[in-house]
Amino acid sequence: MITCTLLAATQLQAQAYRCPHITAAPVLDGNVATEGLWQTVPVATGFRKLGGSYVATKQTTVRFAWGDDALYVAITCEEPDAGELRPNIKDGGDTWLEDSIELFLQPEQNGQIYQFSVTAGGAKGCGEGRPDLTKWA
C-alpha cells in the first residue's frame, strides 16, 4: 500500500490517501462507474475552488491504484453543461487553457515533480518534468 498526499487547488489542508496495490489492470474505457475494480478503490473528493476557501459546486472525485508497472488514476468531474464545452487543444498543446484537470506527481520526497493534464476533449499535455505523453493512456 502506498500513502500519498492530496492537495487540490487551495485545499485548506493536505489529506492522506491510501493508494492500494492491484494485481490486474482496470479497464481503461472512461467508465469508472461500471468498472468493478474502481468500486473497491477509495475515493477522494471535497475539493475546493481555486483561490477560494469553499467547496466547489461542481465536484471532482479521484481514485488512485498502483500495479507492478503503472499508476492508475480515475478522475470524474461533474459538469452539468458538458454539451457546452468546445475543446480545441490537441495533444501536446497548452491544455491548461481549456477545461482540464492537472495532476502533479512527485515520486520521491523533494524529488522531481511531473505534471500531467487532460482536457475535456481528451487532449493530453505535460509540463513540469516533461513526462512522455506516449507512455500514458
One Martini backbone bead per residue (centre of mass of N, CA, C, O) as a GRO file, in nm:
protein
  137
    1MET     BB    1   0.097   0.036   0.023
    2ILE     BB    2   0.030   0.367  -0.066
    3THR     BB    3   0.105   0.693   0.047
    4CYS     BB    4  -0.056   1.002  -0.016
    5THR     BB    5  -0.076   1.343  -0.106
    6LEU     BB    6  -0.349   1.570  -0.119
    7LEU     BB    7  -0.376   1.855  -0.342
    8ALA     BB    8  -0.643   2.090  -0.400
    9ALA     BB    9  -0.560   2.353  -0.493
   10THR     BB   10  -0.673   2.525  -0.191
   11GLN     BB   11  -0.655   2.345   0.027
   12LEU     BB   12  -0.645   2.372   0.364
   13GLN     BB   13  -0.549   2.061   0.369
   14ALA     BB   14  -0.392   1.787   0.370
   15GLN     BB   15  -0.439   1.452   0.238
   16ALA     BB   16  -0.455   1.129   0.299
   17TYR     BB   17  -0.385   0.850   0.069
   18ARG     BB   18  -0.466   0.517   0.005
   19CYS     BB   19  -0.282   0.332  -0.229
   20PRO     BB   20  -0.358   0.059  -0.386
   21HIS     BB   21  -0.283  -0.257  -0.473
   22ILE     BB   22  -0.283  -0.421  -0.792
   23THR     BB   23  -0.300  -0.717  -1.013
   24ALA     BB   24  -0.505  -0.574  -1.211
   25ALA     BB   25  -0.603  -0.404  -1.465
   26PRO     BB   26  -0.801  -0.174  -1.558
   27VAL     BB   27  -1.040  -0.056  -1.745
   28LEU     BB   28  -0.973   0.186  -2.020
   29ASP     BB   29  -1.294   0.360  -2.086
   30GLY     BB   30  -1.424   0.589  -1.876
   31ASN     BB   31  -1.603   0.375  -1.684
   32VAL     BB   32  -1.602   0.393  -1.358
   33ALA     BB   33  -1.896   0.299  -1.268
   34THR     BB   34  -1.851  -0.006  -1.423
   35GLU     BB   35  -1.581  -0.064  -1.283
   36GLY     BB   36  -1.517  -0.283  -1.037
   37LEU     BB   37  -1.240  -0.197  -0.929
   38TRP     BB   38  -1.314   0.106  -0.856
   39GLN     BB   39  -1.519   0.021  -0.621
   40THR     BB   40  -1.254  -0.064  -0.425
   41VAL     BB   41  -1.157   0.230  -0.433
   42PRO     BB   42  -1.077   0.502  -0.297
   43VAL     BB   43  -1.220   0.825  -0.237
   44ALA     BB   44  -1.164   1.157  -0.351
   45THR     BB   45  -1.294   1.465  -0.210
   46GLY     BB   46  -1.368   1.807  -0.148
   47PHE     BB   47  -1.292   2.025  -0.328
   48ARG     BB   48  -1.157   2.339  -0.397
   49LYS     BB   49  -1.162   2.644  -0.505
   50LEU     BB   50  -0.968   2.834  -0.674
   51GLY     BB   51  -0.903   3.088  -0.440
   52GLY     BB   52  -1.082   2.935  -0.227
   53SER     BB   53  -1.271   2.815   0.078
   54TYR     BB   54  -1.472   2.655  -0.098
   55VAL     BB   55  -1.666   2.426  -0.218
   56ALA     BB   56  -1.722   2.302  -0.504
   57THR     BB   57  -2.007   2.257  -0.698
   58LYS     BB   58  -1.823   2.106  -0.894
   59GLN     BB   59  -1.728   1.792  -0.854
   60THR     BB   60  -1.449   1.580  -0.768
   61THR     BB   61  -1.315   1.255  -0.837
   62VAL     BB   62  -1.062   1.033  -0.691
   63ARG     BB   63  -0.854   0.755  -0.809
   64PHE     BB   64  -0.606   0.525  -0.683
   65ALA     BB   65  -0.366   0.292  -0.831
   66TRP     BB   66  -0.128   0.016  -0.815
   67GLY     BB   67   0.107  -0.148  -1.002
   68ASP     BB   68   0.395  -0.290  -1.107
   69ASP     BB   69   0.388  -0.072  -1.386
   70ALA     BB   70   0.155   0.129  -1.259
   71LEU     BB   71  -0.046   0.417  -1.251
   72TYR     BB   72  -0.383   0.468  -1.149
   73VAL     BB   73  -0.637   0.702  -1.276
   74ALA     BB   74  -0.956   0.831  -1.155
   75ILE     BB   75  -1.154   1.091  -1.302
   76THR     BB   76  -1.441   1.284  -1.189
   77CYS     BB   77  -1.636   1.538  -1.351
   78GLU     BB   78  -1.861   1.770  -1.289
   79GLU     BB   79  -2.085   1.851  -1.583
   80PRO     BB   80  -2.390   1.975  -1.677
   81ASP     BB   81  -2.249   2.141  -1.947
   82ALA     BB   82  -2.089   1.957  -2.160
   83GLY     BB   83  -2.220   2.055  -2.439
   84GLU     BB   84  -2.067   2.350  -2.412
   85LEU     BB   85  -1.808   2.238  -2.478
   86ARG     BB   86  -1.497   2.355  -2.676
   87PRO     BB   87  -1.264   2.167  -2.777
   88ASN     BB   88  -0.915   2.231  -2.935
   89ILE     BB   89  -0.693   2.100  -2.813
   90LYS     BB   90  -0.400   1.925  -2.854
   91ASP     BB   91  -0.164   1.727  -2.823
   92GLY     BB   92   0.081   1.920  -2.647
   93GLY     BB   93  -0.067   2.152  -2.562
   94ASP     BB   94  -0.240   2.414  -2.387
   95THR     BB   95  -0.441   2.264  -2.166
   96TRP     BB   96  -0.489   2.499  -1.943
   97LEU     BB   97  -0.687   2.677  -2.141
   98GLU     BB   98  -0.887   2.458  -2.064
   99ASP     BB   99  -1.084   2.225  -1.975
  100SER     BB  100  -0.916   2.069  -1.696
  101ILE     BB  101  -0.673   1.851  -1.569
  102GLU     BB  102  -0.430   1.824  -1.301
  103LEU     BB  103  -0.121   1.639  -1.238
  104PHE     BB  104   0.098   1.602  -0.958
  105LEU     BB  105   0.409   1.427  -0.935
  106GLN     BB  106   0.614   1.293  -0.644
  107PRO     BB  107   0.791   1.012  -0.589
  108GLU     BB  108   1.003   1.190  -0.430
  109GLN     BB  109   1.116   1.340  -0.180
  110ASN     BB  110   1.234   1.629  -0.321
  111GLY     BB  111   1.175   1.567  -0.610
  112GLN     BB  112   1.057   1.529  -0.899
  113ILE     BB  113   0.814   1.689  -1.092
  114TYR     BB  114   0.502   1.584  -1.246
  115GLN     BB  115   0.303   1.690  -1.530
  116PHE     BB  116  -0.046   1.640  -1.592
  117SER     BB  117  -0.291   1.664  -1.869
  118VAL     BB  118  -0.656   1.694  -1.936
  119THR     BB  119  -0.907   1.742  -2.139
  120ALA     BB  120  -1.238   1.726  -2.221
  121GLY     BB  121  -1.128   1.615  -2.519
  122GLY     BB  122  -0.843   1.436  -2.447
  123ALA     BB  123  -0.603   1.608  -2.426
  124LYS     BB  124  -0.257   1.586  -2.387
  125GLY     BB  125  -0.032   1.699  -2.125
  126CYS     BB  126   0.272   1.878  -2.027
  127GLY     BB  127   0.539   1.978  -1.800
  128GLU     BB  128   0.668   1.917  -1.552
  129GLY     BB  129   0.932   1.688  -1.636
  130ARG     BB  130   0.841   1.579  -1.912
  131PRO     BB  131   0.644   1.361  -1.978
  132ASP     BB  132   0.559   1.085  -2.167
  133LEU     BB  133   0.280   1.072  -2.368
  134THR     BB  134   0.317   0.769  -2.486
  135LYS     BB  135   0.293   0.629  -2.169
  136TRP     BB  136  -0.015   0.728  -2.165
  137ALA     BB  137  -0.387   0.676  -2.147
   0.00000   0.00000   0.00000
